[in-house]
Amino acid sequence: MVSSREAIKRSAPHIYLSALPFASKDRLIYRTFSPLCTGLITVDAFGIDQHSDRLAMVLTGHSGPGPISYSPDGHLLASGGHDGTVRIWDMRTGEETMSLLLSESDPVPFLAFTPDGNSLVLWSGTGDLYNWRFSDIQAAPERLYGPIDKGWRGTLSPDGFIFAFPQEDHTICLLRTDTRRIAMVLSGHEDEVWAISFCANSKILASGSRDGAIFLWRYDTGNQVRLHAGRQDVYSLSFSPDCSKLAVAVDNMIQLWDLSTGTNTATLGDCDESNSQLVLSVQFSPDGKSLMSILRCLSLQLWILDDDSAAGAFPVGLDSREITDFTFSPDGLYIASASHEEDDVIRIWDASSGQQTIQPLADRTDFGYLVAVSSDATFFVSESTDEPKNICVWDTHTGEMKFSLSLEHTRTRAKALVVISSDNRLIAVSSDHTIRLWDAYAGIAIGEPLEGHENEVIEVVTFAPDVRWIASGSGNKTVCLWSILTRQPSNFGPFFCNDIVCTIEFSLDGQLLSAGDKSGHIHIWQLETGQQTCKPFQAWKNGRGSESMAFSPTSTHIASCGWGDGHVCHVWDMSTGQQVLSLKSDRTPIYSTIAFSSDGQHIAAGGWSSSVSLWSATTGRLLSALQAYQAYVDSVTFTPDGRSIVSRSQDAIRVWDIQDACSLTAAEGCDAVVALASSDFDKDGWLLGPASQLLMWAPEKCRKYVQVPPCTKLVAKRRVVITADESGLHAGENWTACWRGMKPSNLM
């Protein structure tokens, strides 16, 4: 709920209307208050990273936050900054309770609470070590020792009496904080010491160095044991809570050592020596069931350990900002991270691992860029983001990859063209001047590549509805036609256009072929004779990018849209070349893709509006504007039965029920779920009603992946399903009706 603080400050009712529904189901606050409310939206999040939606609090005030430390009871968090200040935060409210200016010009590189929680041990950029007692916040911090050259690599013992820090001569000094004297100097490393860690329940200290050695020391006697002597740099060390294991950050991986046997039992991360993502810091969670690490790119990762063995460990990305420090809360329920240079804030994350999210795409975190979807939405095709890039075919229902099509040695364009036949049996792929056909079920290439464009890169590929023909257009102003059965060119063609071919369309009966070029002209040919049916007519202004057109089922009209036309789609009489309808939406998108329904009753279009517009094909009346919450809708098609629209964005597929979509405009009242289907969030995450009233607020990570009626299916890496019960939503002036327990005023 604290993460919703800004929304609640703007509108207190949204404690109940927005913050509560979006709270995690396993949170105490949700379990306590949700049963006392009615008429709220229900939010179910799927596929969202276990921790990426767990932001609990944001602390602002530092200019460049650095080290952070929890008090032993977890009620306070201390932070040091590059601005020379130390700040103390109340973790129950997120408020700053006290602050200290340690230096006006030097950062605060190290701080730690003492075990009693009554003071902080601080190392300043000037090199001095201090103790700041909270009992007298007016008094200046007490200087303990200094100067220390490498105090930022130091650490405080669990009992608070020893501060260990490395020196230039590769030794480790143990300073008694009570007597302010050096108690012992540990010698053994042959290079700079970069990591020091204390064991929580014994007099053991571990150290790691650039020489690759890891030592275990008895810091009451000075006795040492060399645990490991390697060639890789050791950047960080962390004991498990029971001191049975030691996590070691070594180059680009984390090693787990069993201290009872002195053996390396597991390795986490990429063992490829060419990987430059070094692990700079590592820390065990208080229960020992997970590890947190910072990579060289300054992103934060959480490693969940499987039955304490790490055999099945996997990383969960938490934050990709420039992280300077992190720490677990003493109870292990939260993780604090400090980010520098990008936004200068401290974030508190929910680290509980009890919630298991459902992945719509099983075990897949990235399926690349969506490039095609089958007409029945049972499978889709994506282009991988790896090199060499491949075309991957996925099962929509299971999320499993069916097979991969290699594009090695065939790519001359930035992105491959991928088209699926209407019967969903064939996949056509072009990444150069040829077309390759694949069996969509078996993933087997069919015959030799189709060639005919004289080494000119193909710009567009289209199947005929009856899958008898396949046509392609290229930059040399030509359209080529091949027989699917024989894979030979037709007796007619190539067909010529006025400019670069940017779109091709077959009529539904397969008798006509049309092509649109970048000069804005539409050309139409009879496939039986190869003759043009009419003089080319200008359907859009000179093209600057994507243009699209679609035949009506009766082949008497053609719908078009293009960047040159901007916010308007047109319907043309093919016999005369005259415009008969002008299609507009109050959302004023730039349309780039258009389609007719199979019964000829509807026209749908999408583009740079994050929405799909639906019109009556007979009157041109706008029936619905469906919000897709993406930057660009690059494809819209109707399902063969004409009941649904399938829209595709770069990273999501949505299936819309047409009947439900048409009923949206007839909906009355202030229904936030209905409004969601046709409205977008503003920059602050609010959904506004027709009178600019605040209907609902959503966390940032949820806004792009919302699924609400009439969207019946969302295929994406993440999905946020919003529904409402039959009692209706209590929004607007009657919002207090949502409370069926005690009066809300008693809780405020």
Order of alpha helices (4+ residues) and beta strands (2+ residues): alpha-alpha-beta-beta-beta-beta-beta-beta-beta-beta-beta-beta-beta-beta-beta-beta-beta-beta-beta-beta-beta-beta-beta-beta-beta-beta-beta-beta-beta-beta-beta-beta-beta-beta-beta-beta-beta-beta-beta-beta-beta-beta-beta-beta-beta-beta-beta-beta-beta-beta-beta-beta-beta-beta-beta-beta-beta-beta-alpha-alpha-beta-beta-beta-beta-beta
